[in-house]
Amino acid sequence: MFYLNVIDTFSAAHRLCGYQGPCSNLHGHNWKVRVCVKTEHQDEIGMSLDFGFLKSMLSAILKDLDHRFLNEVEELKNINPTSENLARFIYERMDEALIDKPVTIYEVEVCESDRSSVIYKNA
């Protein structure tokens, strides 16, 4: 089994509703996102899937989040924009985009700082 990873970043603001602490106030992060896909497939030159293709897919998803107030992003309006919910949101968007590809989404890691991250996988 091969596991392919791509990493990208985005900057955005949010506030955590219902949270008792400073994160209930408007604040921002420079998030780092790692997407991992898995496959047993290799093409005739030994490649599973072009990293550039995966990077462009992730970049397109993060473009919709970059420099936004996440609480007002249409797809996130009904959920608290926690790192956990962002990881699941990105996972689901990547899963949809990979339907006809020879790989499947394995996990998404969202880092809200250099010392804090969450990993979502649908296991």
N, C-alpha and C positions, 0 to 999 in steps of 0.2 A: 504494500500500500504506500502511495506517495501522498505527502501532505505539503501543499504549496501555500505559502504565506505572502501577503502583500500588506504594506503599511502606508497609511496616509494620515493627515492631520486636518483639523478644522477648529476654528475659534467661534464661540457663541456664548450668549448669556442665557441664564435661566434663573428661576427661583423654585424652591421646593415647597409646594403647598402642603400644609398640615405638619410640617417639620418644626419641631421646637428647638430652634437654634439659629445661628447666623446664616445658614444656607436658605432660610426662608426669605431672606432679603435678596434683591437682585444682585447677581454676581456672574462672573464669567470664568471660562476655562479655555485652555488650549488643549483640546482633546487629541489623543493619538489613538488611532483605530487600526487593529490588526485583524485581517480576515484570513481564515484558514479553510482551504478546500481539500477534499480527499479524492483519490482516484487510483485505480489500478491500470488505467489506460496510458499507453504511450503511442505516439504516431510513428511513422516510418523513420523519423530522425531522432526518436527517443524523447520527444517532448510530450508532456501531459496536456498542458495548455499554456499559451503564451502569457508570461507575467504581465506584459503590456496590456493585454486584454483585461485581465483581472484588475489591474491598476485603474484602467479607464472606467470600469464598472463601479468600483469603489469611489472613485473621484466624482462620478455623476451623482451618486447617492449623497455624498458629503457636501456637494455643491448646494444642495437644497437646505442644508443645515448651517453652512458657513456664514458667519457674521449675521446671525439671526437671533431673535428672542425666541428660544425654543418653545416656551409656553404658548406662543401664538402660531407655531407651524401647524398647518391644518391637520396633518396626520398624527400629531402629538397632542392636540388640544384636549382630548379626553383622558389622557394619562399624565402622571407626574413625570417630567422629563429628567428622571434620575439616570445615572450611568447604566443601571440595570435595564431600564426601559429603552434607552438608546441602543444598547447592545442587541436587544431582541428586535427592535425596529430595523436596524441595519442588517441583521441576520435574515429577517423575513424578506427584505428588499433584494438582498443578494440571492436568496433561494429562488425567488421569482425570476430573476435575470439569468439564472443558470439552468433553467428547465431543459433546454435542448443541447446542453453542453456535456462533455464526457467526464465532468466532475460534479461532486455534490458539496454543498456547504457543510463544513465540519464545526467550526466555532468562530465567534467574533469576540475579540477582546477590546474593551474601551478603557483607556487610561485617562482619568481626569487630572492626574498629576504624575510626576515621576515616581511617586510612592504609593499610588492607589489605582487599582484597576479592577474590573469585573469581566468575567468570561461567561458568555452565553452559548450554550449548545443545546440543541433539541434532542436529548437522549432519552 
